Amino acid sequence: MDKLVYFLIPVGLAATLIILGVGIYSLAKGGAFAKEHSNKLMRMRVMAQGVTIILMLIFLALIGRGPGQ
């Protein structure tokens, strides 16, 4: 489980960064795409951030547990 969490944290961070970048780009560009997708991108970013924070908390719990427990 620990190795999976170690792998998923960077994936969650990258997903958050990509969604944030697309959202900022669409808002800067404006137009129909921004009107249609800006709220959806914001919700996706918040969800990705939430999942990443939960993974970080699991990581901290695993670290706090110590070896062999």
C-alpha positions as semicolon CSV with decimal commas, in nm:
position;residue;x (nm);y (nm);z (nm)
1;M;0,000;0,000;0,000
2;D;0,280;0,245;0,086
3;K;0,445;0,213;-0,255
4;L;0,112;0,278;-0,426
5;V;0,061;0,595;-0,221
6;Y;0,418;0,706;-0,302
7;F;0,332;0,671;-0,671
8;L;-0,015;0,827;-0,656
9;I;0,083;1,150;-0,478
10;P;0,294;1,282;-0,772
11;V;0,021;1,167;-1,012
12;G;-0,237;1,365;-0,814
13;L;-0,012;1,669;-0,804
14;A;0,046;1,650;-1,180
15;A;-0,327;1,608;-1,249
16;T;-0,403;1,913;-1,035
17;L;-0,137;2,117;-1,213
18;I;-0,260;2,016;-1,559
19;I;-0,624;2,092;-1,478
20;L;-0,522;2,426;-1,325
21;G;-0,316;2,513;-1,633
22;V;-0,599;2,430;-1,872
23;G;-0,841;2,634;-1,660
24;I;-0,614;2,939;-1,648
25;Y;-0,548;2,914;-2,021
26;S;-0,917;2,890;-2,105
27;L;-1,004;3,187;-1,885
28;A;-0,723;3,395;-2,034
29;K;-0,829;3,306;-2,388
30;G;-1,200;3,350;-2,320
31;G;-1,460;3,256;-2,576
32;A;-1,708;2,973;-2,592
33;F;-1,477;2,711;-2,443
34;A;-1,423;2,917;-2,127
35;K;-1,796;2,984;-2,087
36;E;-1,880;2,621;-2,135
37;H;-1,604;2,452;-1,931
38;S;-1,469;2,690;-1,665
39;N;-1,694;2,568;-1,381
40;K;-1,636;2,205;-1,472
41;L;-1,258;2,258;-1,474
42;M;-1,276;2,429;-1,134
43;R;-1,473;2,141;-0,986
44;M;-1,228;1,889;-1,135
45;R;-0,934;2,082;-0,987
46;V;-1,091;2,091;-0,642
47;M;-1,161;1,718;-0,660
48;A;-0,804;1,644;-0,770
49;Q;-0,670;1,858;-0,487
50;G;-0,894;1,681;-0,237
51;V;-0,782;1,337;-0,350
52;T;-0,418;1,444;-0,338
53;I;-0,459;1,580;0,016
54;I;-0,622;1,255;0,126
55;L;-0,331;1,061;-0,025
56;M;-0,086;1,286;0,163
57;L;-0,272;1,219;0,488
58;I;-0,254;0,845;0,422
59;F;0,119;0,887;0,356
60;L;0,163;1,069;0,689
61;A;-0,033;0,798;0,869
62;L;0,189;0,530;0,715
63;I;0,503;0,721;0,810
64;G;0,377;0,776;1,165
65;R;0,299;0,408;1,201
66;G;0,667;0,328;1,177
67;P;0,836;0,016;1,041
68;G;0,701;-0,323;1,132
69;Q;0,375;-0,213;1,289
